[in-house]
Amino acid sequence: MSINYESIEVNEMSPACGAIIEEIDLSKDLSNQEFSEIHKALLDRTVIVFRDQNLTETQHVQFARRFGDIQPNAISGFAKHEKEPEIDILESDADNPPYVTLDLWHTDFAGREKPTLGTVIYAKDIPPEGGDTIWVSSYAAYEGLSDRMKAHVDGLFAYHNAYQNYDETVRPELWEKDYQVYKRESKANYRPALHPVVRTHPDTGKKGLFVNESMTSVIKDMDRRESSFLLSYLFEHLRTPEFQYRHKWRKNDFVIWDNRLSLHYALFDYTEHRLMHRVNIVGSKPI
């Protein structure tokens, strides 16, 4: 279904989230109205896609910066672009699988006190088959709960541990390769972040579930068995297909998503080369 905007055309890709913005060239200067409507579309649809873009690395960073400050490059453990170190290089193939969030639904940097506001990613090389990314609207997931369950989870807080699925005893191969993000010195100084189970979006006021199987470890002030039972239910609920948008990448797709009320899952079902350039936008403490 097409949404009417004055300066851009926005086509919804699923009822819950996702949209493709047509016929706009991000390499050209955007008017204030065009950017305002792009921002509105992001808030409305959580994930927005621009096809067939031709941007320099500098233009990529400049576009991301219009949404907020860029996250310091030392925070993630990915390789950096030589010219624009704010850009993470996400490169993988059969011999070099994605090592961080493999097989896990997650919200980027949820294990930090201030998770990122959003992510701007540019598809530089895409395998001919596979490699889709699936997003979940945690707002749609929250709205899909019964009123009794909403009342139960509202007001709860949970700890998010960025290392729980990447500990040396769980994924020893990561420590053997000595990726920067997994250095023992970093872990020694790390403390899990405490976030509300139901997060309120700072711009829209909408509520969404803010838990994910990659990092959410335990609900505060709850018996661990109770916590495990409730989190398992919420994780399963978040995987409901009706809350999702699945994106099949094309080369030169330029995608931004709102990390505050979403989760995503990048499929590793390909063998050929996949290269993405990623910029993260600084976020705020969830409330």
N, C-alpha and C positions, 0 to 999 in steps of 0.2 A: 504494500500500500504506500502510495506517495504522500508525503507530508508537504504542505504548502509553506514555503518560506519565500521571502522577497528576493533574496540574492543567490540562494543555493537550492539545489534539488536533493531532497533526502528520501531515500527509498528504504523502508523498513525491511529487514531480512528475517525476522521472527517476531512473534508477539511479545516476547519478554525483553529482548535486547538485540542490538546489532543493526547497523544501517550502512548503506553505501551512498556517499555523496558524489553526485555526478557532475561532470563538466566544469571542473575547477582545476586550475593549474597553480599548485602551491609554490612553484618556483617564482611566480610573480608576486608583487606586493599586494597583500590583501587589504581591502578597505576595512575600516572599523566595523561597518555593518556586516561584511562577509565574515570577519573573525567572530563577531558577537553571535552570529547565527550558527557558526561552526561550534562555538562553545555551548550554545543552547542545545544543539543536536547531541553533543556529547553527554550533557546532563540528562537529556530525554532518553537516549538510546544506549548509553554506557559504553558501547564499542562503535566506532565509526571508521569506515574504510574509504580511502581515496585510491582509485585505480590509476595505473599508467602514469605515475609521477616520475619526474626527472629532476632530482634535487642533488645539490652538492652536500657534502658533510656539514659545511658551515650553515647552509640553509636549513638542514635538518635540525641542528641545535637551535638556531634562531627561532624556528617555528615552535619548538618545544618550550622555549623560554617565554613565549607569550602567555603560557598557562601558569608560569611560576618559576621559581629558582630551580636550577638544575642540581640534582643530587651529586655531591662530591664523588669523584670517580674512584676513590679508594674504597668506598663502601662495598661495592660488588667485587667478586673475585674473577671477573672475566678479563680477557685481554682488552686493551684499549686501542682506539684508532690513533695512529701516530700524529695526524694533523689536528684532530679534534678529540682530545682525551676524555671528553664527557661522553663519548660514544662507546658503549660496550660492543665487542665483537662476539656474536653468538654463531659459532661455526661447528657443524657436525656432519657426520656421514657414518657409514657402517663401521669404520675403524676408529671413529672419534665420536662416540655417543654423547648426548647432552648429559652432563654429570651432576647437575644440581637437583632439578625437580623431576627427574625421570620417574614416570609412573605415579605422579602425585598431583592431585588438585591443590592449588595454592593461590594465595593472595601475595603479591610481591612485597617482600620486606615486612611482613606482618610480625616478625620476631623482633622488630625494633620499636622503640618508644613512639616514633613518628613514621609510620609506614608511608610509602610514596603516594602522592596524589594520583599519579597516572604514569603511563608508559607510552612512548612514541617510538614505533618500530618500523623499519624500512626493509622490505624484502629485496635483497640484492641478488640472491641466487636461490632457486627453488627446485627441488627434485620433481621429475615429471609425474610421479605418483606419491601420494602420502604426504605426511607432514602437516596435516590440518591442525588448527588450534580451535578449541572449544571454550567459550566463555559462559559463565553462569551469572545471571542477575540475582544477587543476594537479596535485593529488594523484592523481586518476584517470589523468591523462596520464602521470605518472611511473610509476605501476603498470603502465601499458600498454606501457612500454618493455621490450625484452629484457633479460635479466640482463647481457649483455655491454655493452649501451648504458648501462645504469644504472652499471656499473662505470666506463665511460668518462667520463660527465659528472659523477659524484660527485667533489667536490674541486676542480672548475673554478670560476673566478670570471669575471664579465663586467662590463663597464662599461655603465652606463645613462645615456644622455644625453637629458635632457628636451627639448632643442632640436633633435635631429637631423632630425625631420620637420616642424619649424616654423621653420627658419632663414629668414632674409630672402631667400635665393636659392631656397628651395623653396616657401615660402608668402608671397610679398611682400604679398598683400592683408592679412595679419594685421598687418604692420608699418605699413602705411599707415593702418590704423584705430587704431593705437597702443593696443592692449589692454594693460592694466597688466602682465600676466604676461609680455609680450613686449618690454617696454621694454629698450632697449639697455643701460641701467645694470644691470638685473637680470642680463642675459646676461653682461656683462663680469665680474661677480663670481661667476659660476656655475662649478662644477666637476662633471663627471660622477661619479656614485656607483658604487662597486664592491660588487657583491653576489655571493653564491654562486649558481651555476647551479641547484643543488638546495638548496632552503631547507627547514629543519626547523621545523615549526610549534611555537611556544613552549609551547602549552597541550596539544596532543595528541601531540606527538612524531612526527607523520606527516611524510613527505617529499613535496615537490612541486617541479615545475619552476618556476623563478623567472626566466623570460625572456619578453619580449614584443616584437612587431615595432614598436611605437611608440617604444620607448626603448632597448632593448638594442642596443648598437652593435658591440661586439667582445669576444671572449673573451680574457682576459689570458694573456700568454705563449704565444700561438698565432699562427701565420702568418695574415695577414688572409684569405687565400684559404681556408685550413682553417676559420677561424672563420666565414666567410660560409657555407660549405657546411654546417657543423654547425648554425649558427643557423637557416638556411633549413629544414633538416630538422625541427628542434624546433618552429619556428613552424608548419609544416604539420601536424606531429603534434598540436599543441595544438588545431588546428581540427577534429579528428576529431569527428563529430556525437555519437558515443556518450559523449563526455566533457561534454556540454552540457546546459543547461536554458535553454529559450527562454520568456520571459515576455511574455504579452500584457497590457498594462497596462489597468487600469480606473481611473477617477477615484477618489481616496481610497485607493488602494493605498499601503501603508506597507511599505517593503522595507529590509532590512539585509543586507549581505553581508560576508563575511570576506575582506578584501583580501589576506591573507597567502598564501593558496594558491588564488588564482583570477585569471582574466582576464575581461573583458567587452567587449561590442561593442554600441553603441546604434545601431540602424538609423535612417537618415534617408531614409525612403521615404514621407514624408507631406508634405502642403502646409499643413494647418491647424495651429492653435495648439497648442503643447505646453509646459506649465509644470511644472517640478519644483523642490522645495525640498530642498537637500542639506546634510547635516552630516557632516563628516569627523572620525574619531576618531584621536588621536595613536597612532602605532605605535612599534615598536622596531627596532633595527638587525638585519637578517636574519642568521641563522647557519645 
